[in-house]
Amino acid sequence: MLENAPIIIGLTGANGAGKDTVAGMLSRALHTHRRQSCVMAFADPLYEEVAKAFVISIEQLKERSTKEQPIQALMLSMCGDPWFHWSVEQACNAPVALEEPRSPRQILQWWGTQYRRAQDPLYWVKRFEHRVRQHQDAGIQHIVVTDVRFADEAATIRALGGQIWRVHRPNLPTSGTGHVSEVTGLEFDPEATILNSGSLDALHYATLQTLFSSHMRKAEAP
């Protein structure tokens, strides 16, 4: 049986590796052991802010099949926050067209890094820590985070007593943008790696085996 101490797991890995799927499996497993758990992401407030600024639904921003497709609703001229356009031009050190359609991934990356992180490098970490406290105050002790992409995010999870697990899917094509938020997960020296190279059943088994093995090691530690 898993130990009773709070469990915080931060998942990392390339886009499309299966982090959301693994997070769901972990959350269901923890509930099975009579624990309240939740799945959250550093990017949750990012989606909320962009959706509000561009008057677009979070579902549209998250839709994987259109994540790379430029749309008129995400032209910079449609943004309700005038500081966003200025911040992007400052980061690019060049004029950026207001009327050019942008993809959800492009806008999300710009908003998260060129805008908010440029204002405060700890902006997203602070928002994450606040939401973790809210969950814990509500009695939810076990948290699975789906999107560790920066060193300070990994450090925050470890400071809270958690671990970083990498989800690895071999031969996964990259998006090719080269943005700083696109990582493999190896950058953070993960405590465990879950291989996603077969069926969902195989991934489920690997996920549960990693969960059990990780917490057996913690229980045996002096």
Secondary structure, 3 states (H helix, E strand, C coil): CCCCCCCEEEEECCCCCCHHHHHHHHHHHHHHCCCCEEEECCCHHHHHHHHHHHCCCHHHHHCHHHCCCCEHHHCHHHCCCHHHHHHHHHHHCCCCCCCCCECHHHHHHHHHHHHHHHHCCCHHHHHHHHHHHHHHHCCCCEEEECCCCCHHHHHHHHHCCCEEEEEECCCCCCCCCCCCCCCCCHHHCCCEEEECCCCHHHHHHHHHHHHHHHHHHHHHCC
